[in-house]
């Protein structure tokens, strides 16, 4: 149950006392804004119990079952000789943490203050060449063009095909059918690759959204209606050493810098949360119908998840594991 992949409700029927020893909870790719507004594993636990899942089953999946799955044999139970990583809750149903203990130490501001600072790494990871609007062109074809179909709440994308309108000798976007452009730009300074394609399901009516969070290669991925705005968004990511950028009508309307490898912020959680809130509003102003458009962008270039994805080498038919035109 992340910010994009939402499968908790579909999987609740198997969260039983009999099966919970073999299950673990996962919140992979859950952004700080969702954690602030809804919660993390605690959200999954609360939601499952409210839907009738036995508390023992969901708490076991969240603790000892997960520890065993990852080979952490010294934790996951409240027992003598086990590592005292403990959470004291207000109630099983609410799952609100009132006290947290790490290795037997109550977690407080004073405990956090004892941590040694860690020097940031990967602060110069965005080495992409500057791009222009003309770099986002896709040659027009009378035949059907592959289009990634976004499914809300899923990281799976459908392999759709459409005849697209012509814009001169180029294939154009089709806002009536919610088809816009997508591009992946290699940003590690290795080969300078740049691939373009089309995606359906973002709801954008204008502008562009770009990201250096792009599993698993983490190149620049940008979606947009306007090639000019796509170029501005991609180039801006190089200026801020990575992150998320929103562009509307030739102007950067929102951004968050993620300078640590283009993936992580140097700011405290509270700053990231507040910035993401404003950034999401900027994306909504473009017309997007997705609750979490930024991580949806991040999954478009993940070419091991069915059915159609895009890499810096082109569109990928994941079912056949082949690059396609």
N, C-alpha and C positions, 0 to 999 in steps of 0.2 A: 504494500500500500504506500506508494510514493506519491510524488506530485503529479505524475503523468500516468503511470501504471497503477490502476486502482482495481484490485482483484479481491479485496477482503470479503466483500459481500458474496461473491461467487464461490468462494472457498469455505465459507462458514460451515456448510454441512459436513465437512470432513474434520472440523476441529472438535473432536470428541475425546472423552477420557481414554478410550481404547487406542485412538490414533495419535494423540498428542505427544507420546514419547518419540514419535518419528517426524514431528513437525517443528519448524521454527518460524518466528515472525521476521519479516523483512521490511524495512522502510528505505530501500535503496533509492537515491535521487529524490529526496524530500527536501525542499528548499526551506531556508530559515523562516520565510513568511508563513508557510503552512504550519511549521512547527509552532510558531508563535500563536497563530490563530486557532489551531485545532489540536496540536500535540504531536507526539512521536509514537513510540510503542504504546504509551499510555492511551493514546487515541484509539489504537487498534483494540486494546483490551476493553476499554469502556464501550466501544461500539459493539464488539462481539457479545459482551455480557448483556447489553441492552437488547440484543437480537435473540437472546435465549441460549447462547453458548454457556456451557458449564464453566464457572470460574476456575475450577481446578484445571480444566483442559487448556484454557487460554493462558493462564499463568504458568503452567508447566511448559507450554510452547515458548513462552517469553523468557524462560529462565534455564532450568536444568536441561531441557531438550536442546536448546540452542548451544549451551556450553558443551554438551557432549558431541554435538554435530561438528563443532570446531576444535575438538580435542582439548578443551579447557577442563581438565579433570579435577582442578582444585577449587572450582567455584560452581555456583548454580543452586546450592542448597544452603539452608540455615542449619549447620551441623558442626560439632566439634572437629577441629583440625582443618576445616575448609576456610578459604579466603573470605573474609568478612566484607564482601561487597553487598551492601544491604540498602533497601529502600523501605522506609516506614510510611505507610499509606493511611489516608483518612478512612477509607473503606475499600472493600474489594470492588464495589460497583463504580465508584468515582475514580479510583486509581489516581488520586492526587498525592504527589510526593510531599510529605511534611518534613522528613529528614532523609538525608542520603549519607551513607558511610562508604568510604573507599579504603579497602585493606584495614578496616577497623577504625578509621579516622573519620570523624564527622566532617563533611564537606562544608566549609564556610569560606567567607572572603579571606580570612586570615590564612587558611590552608592554601587557597589559590595563590596568595601572595608569596608563598614559599617556593613556587615553581621558578626554575631558572629560565631566563629568556632564551629562545631559540632563534638564531639568525635566519631570516627568510632566504629562500633559494628560488632559482628559476625566474628572476625578475626581468630577464630580457629574452623571453621565449617566443615573442611574436616577431618573426622575421619575414613576413609575407611581403611580396612586391606590391607597390601601390597599384591600384586598379582604376579603370575608367568605365564609364557606362557601356562603351562598345564591347568590353570584355564579357558582357553577360548575354550576348546574342546567341540564339539557337536557330540554325538554318531552317527555313520553312519547308515543310513536306506535305504533299497531298495525302500521304498515308497517315494512319493513326500514330500518335506520339505517346510513349510511356509517361504516365503521370502517377506519382505517389499519392495514395489516398489515405489521409490522416483519419484515424478512428479515435474520437474523444475518449479519454480514460484508458488508452492502450498505447503501447510502444510498437505494436504490430502495425504495419501500413499495407494497404491493399495495392495490388498491381492493376492499375486502371489504364485504359487507352482511349484517347480522344483525338478527333480531328480539330486542330487548333486554328484560330484565325491568323491571317497573314498580316504582318506589319512591314510592308516592303518585301524584302527577301528573307525576313526573319519571322519565326513563329511568335505570336503575341499572346499576352495573358488574356484570360476570358473570365471577367469578373462575374458575369451572369451565372457561370457554372463554378465560381469560386476557385478558379485555376490561376495560380500565380507562379512566379519564377523562384527557383531555389538554386543556390550555387555553393560549391565547396572549394575553398582556396587553401592550398598547402601553406602552412604558416611557420614551419620549423626551419626554413631555409635549406631544404634538402633538394627539392626538384622543381619547385615553382609551378606545380600542377594547378590547373583551374578547370573545373567541370561545371556545366550548367544543366538544368533540367526543369521540370515542372512539378508542382505539388498542389493538391486539392484538399481543402478542409480547414484552412486557417481563418477564413472570413475576412481577410484584409481587403480594404477598399482603396488604400493608398499607402505610401511609405514603404518602410523596410525594417526588419528586425535582424540583428546579427549577433553571433555568439562565438567565443573561442572554446566554449564547453561543447564538445562534439564527440561523443563516445565512438570508438575507443581511441581514435587517432588524434582527436582534439585539434582538428584544423578549424579554420574559420568557416562557419556555415551561416548563410544569409538567405532569408526569404523576403520577397517584396514584389510590389506592383510596379515600381519605377526603377529602371536600371540606374538612373542618376542617384537615387536614394540608396540603392543597394551598394553602389560604389562608395558613397560617403560613409555608410555604416561600416563597411569592411575596413576602409582606411582609418576610421576613427579608432577601431580596435587596436590597430598598430600604435596609435599615439598614446593610448592609455595602458598599453602592455596587456591587453586582453580584458575580457569581461562580457557584458551584454550592452547593446546599443540599440536605441530606437530612433529612427529618422522619419520626419514627416515634411514633405514639400521643401526639401533642400536644407533642412535644419535639424540638428541633433536635439531632440526633445527630452531624451532621458538616457542615462547610462549608469552603469556601476562598474568600477574598475576591479578586476580580479588579477592583480599583477603576479601572484605566486603561480608560475607555470600557466598563466592564463586561466586558472581554475579557482583560485582561492583569494579571499580578501585579506588585507592587513588590518582591517577595521574590526572593532568589537561587534559581537552578534547584534546588539541593539541598533547600531548604525546600519549594518547590512539589512536587517529587517525593515527599518524605516525607508531605506533607499529602494528596496525591492517593492515596497508598497507603491511609491510614486512611479517607479518604472513600469509596474503592471498597469497603472492608470494610463500611462503614455501609450502602451500597446493597445489597450482597449479603445483609445481614441482613434486608432487606425482602423477599427472595425472588427478586430479579432473576436471570434466567438469562443475561443478556447480559454478555460480558466487559467491554465498555466502555459502560456505560449513559449516561454523561453526554454524550458526543459523539453518541450515538444520539438523545438528546433534542434536541441542537442541530440535527439535520438534519430533524426533523419539520416545522419551519415554513419549509422551503426550497421554495417553490412553483414551481420550475422543474425539479424532479426528479420523474419519474413515480413512482407513478401518482396517489396521493392524499396531499395534504398539508394543513396548516392554517396560516392566517395570522391576523392580528388582525381580519380581516374575515369569517372563517369558513372552513369546509372548502373546499378547492380541488381540483377535478377537473383534474389537470394535462394529461391527454390532450386534454381539450376546452377547457382554459384558462378554466374557468368556476367561479364560486363556486356551491356547492350547499348545500342544507339538510341 
